Amino acid sequence: MQTSVTFKNIDSSENLRTYVSDKLDRFDKYLYNPAEASVVLSVEKFRHIAEINVKGDRLNINGKEETEDMYSAIDMVLDKLEKQIKKNKEKLSDKRSGSKYRGRDPISADSFQAEDDFEKQIKVQHIEYKPMDVDEAVMQMELVDNNFLVFTNARDSLINVLYRRKDGHYGLIQPNN
């Protein structure tokens, strides 16, 4: 991780600089791509302030802590940042894995990877459709417990879909001629 450390109202110390960069290196396991961290260490009267901004992996995370000891301020702000990074990475991985559907049955066993990296599952079912009248299709629907029936209309040789509506009646989907 690229780290830039700025000191305000405090003498620059190589010990503080290496302490911060060593602690920030532990975030590399959470970030897939290189990230940049800008650290501002300042002193105002008796308050030691550590402010860290981390940019990378579509994240922009900020943290600020002030205590009476600079090392404890750095540790506290790093703990805050670690929680924020974990939370944001969890959100991203949940979106990518489609976890909002976790409680429901998956749609199918066959899956494909969409352009936006969200995984979707689609069930593929091959059917044989035969030419029939709409009346014959309605009779066929009454025999089986399916919600829809795909068939070739005997009149115009186009593929139609007959479906069962919520009110108990039937609907017909036809392509435009």
C-alpha positions in Angstrom: 0.0 0.0 0.0 1.3 3.4 -0.9 1.4 5.5 2.2 2.0 9.3 2.6 2.5 10.6 6.1 2.1 14.3 6.9 3.0 15.8 10.2 1.3 19.0 11.5 2.6 20.8 14.6 4.8 17.8 15.4 8.4 16.9 14.5 8.6 14.3 11.8 9.6 11.0 13.2 10.7 8.0 11.3 9.4 5.7 14.1 5.9 7.1 13.6 6.2 6.8 9.8 7.3 3.1 9.9 4.7 2.3 12.6 1.9 3.7 10.5 3.0 2.0 7.3 3.5 -1.3 9.0 0.0 -1.2 10.5 -1.5 -0.1 7.2 0.1 -3.1 5.4 -2.3 -5.4 7.3 -5.2 -4.0 5.1 -3.6 -5.4 2.0 -5.3 -8.8 2.7 -8.7 -7.0 2.4 -7.9 -5.0 -0.7 -7.4 -6.8 -4.1 -5.9 -3.8 -5.9 -3.2 -1.4 -4.8 -4.5 1.3 -2.5 -3.3 4.7 -1.4 -3.4 5.9 2.1 -2.8 9.5 3.2 -2.1 9.9 6.9 -2.1 13.2 8.8 -0.7 13.2 12.3 -1.1 16.4 14.2 -0.9 17.9 17.7 -3.2 20.6 19.1 -2.4 21.5 22.7 -2.6 18.1 24.4 -4.6 16.3 21.8 -2.8 14.0 19.4 -4.9 13.5 16.2 -4.5 10.8 13.7 -6.5 11.1 10.4 -6.3 8.4 7.7 -7.9 8.3 4.3 -7.7 5.1 2.3 -8.6 5.0 -1.4 -8.7 1.9 -3.5 -10.9 -1.0 -4.7 -13.8 1.4 -5.3 -13.6 2.4 -1.7 -12.9 5.7 -0.1 -12.7 5.3 3.6 -11.9 8.0 6.2 -11.1 7.8 9.9 -10.1 10.3 12.6 -9.2 9.8 16.2 -7.8 12.0 18.9 -6.3 10.9 22.2 -3.5 12.0 24.6 -1.0 9.5 22.9 -0.2 9.5 19.2 0.3 5.7 19.0 -3.0 4.9 20.7 -4.7 7.4 18.3 -3.2 5.6 15.3 -4.3 2.2 16.7 -7.8 3.4 17.3 -8.2 4.9 13.9 -6.8 1.8 12.2 -9.4 -0.3 14.1 -12.1 1.9 12.8 -10.8 1.7 9.2 -10.6 -2.1 9.4 -14.2 -2.4 10.5 -15.3 -0.1 7.6 -13.3 -2.0 5.0 -14.6 -5.3 6.2 -18.2 -4.0 6.1 -17.8 -2.6 2.6 -16.1 -5.7 1.3 -18.9 -7.8 2.8 -21.5 -5.7 1.0 -19.7 -6.0 -2.3 -19.3 -9.8 -2.0 -23.0 -10.1 -1.0 -24.1 -8.2 -4.1 -21.8 -10.3 -6.3 -23.0 -13.6 -4.8 -26.7 -12.7 -5.0 -27.1 -13.3 -1.2 -30.4 -11.5 -1.1 -31.9 -14.6 -2.6 -30.3 -16.9 -0.1 -33.5 -17.8 1.7 -35.3 -18.8 -1.5 -34.9 -21.8 -3.7 -32.5 -21.2 -6.6 -34.2 -20.8 -10.0 -32.1 -23.6 -11.5 -28.9 -25.5 -11.6 -27.5 -24.0 -14.8 -25.9 -20.6 -14.3 -24.1 -18.0 -16.3 -21.9 -15.0 -15.5 -23.6 -11.7 -16.3 -21.7 -8.6 -17.6 -22.1 -6.8 -14.3 -20.6 -9.7 -12.3 -23.8 -10.6 -10.5 -24.4 -14.3 -10.7 -27.9 -15.3 -11.9 -29.3 -18.8 -12.2 -31.6 -19.8 -15.1 -33.4 -23.1 -15.5 -33.4 -24.4 -19.1 -36.3 -26.6 -20.0 -36.6 -28.0 -23.5 -40.1 -28.6 -24.7 -41.8 -29.9 -27.8 -44.6 -27.8 -29.0 -47.1 -28.9 -31.5 -49.5 -27.1 -33.7 -52.9 -26.7 -32.0 -55.9 -24.4 -31.8 -56.3 -22.0 -28.8 -59.3 -24.0 -27.6 -57.2 -27.2 -27.7 -54.4 -25.4 -25.8 -56.9 -24.4 -23.1 -58.1 -28.0 -22.8 -54.4 -29.1 -22.5 -53.9 -26.5 -19.7 -56.8 -27.8 -17.8 -55.4 -31.4 -17.9 -51.9 -30.4 -16.5 -51.0 -28.3 -13.5 -48.6 -25.9 -15.4 -49.0 -22.2 -15.3 -48.3 -21.8 -19.0 -48.2 -23.7 -22.2 -46.1 -22.9 -25.3 -47.6 -24.0 -28.6 -47.7 -23.3 -32.3 -50.9 -21.7 -33.4 -52.5 -23.9 -36.1 -54.0 -20.9 -37.8 -50.9 -18.7 -38.4 -48.0 -21.1 -37.5 -46.6 -18.6 -35.0 -45.5 -19.6 -31.5 -48.0 -18.5 -28.8 -48.0 -18.8 -25.0 -51.1 -19.5 -23.0 -50.9 -18.7 -19.3 -53.1 -19.1 -16.2 -53.9 -15.7 -14.6 -54.3 -15.1 -10.9 -58.0 -14.6 -11.3 -58.4 -18.1 -12.7 -58.9 -17.1 -16.3 -56.4 -17.6 -19.1 -54.1 -15.1 -21.0 -52.6 -15.5 -24.5 -49.4 -14.0 -25.7 -49.1 -13.7 -29.5 -46.3 -12.1 -31.6 -47.3 -9.2 -33.8 -47.6 -10.0 -37.5 
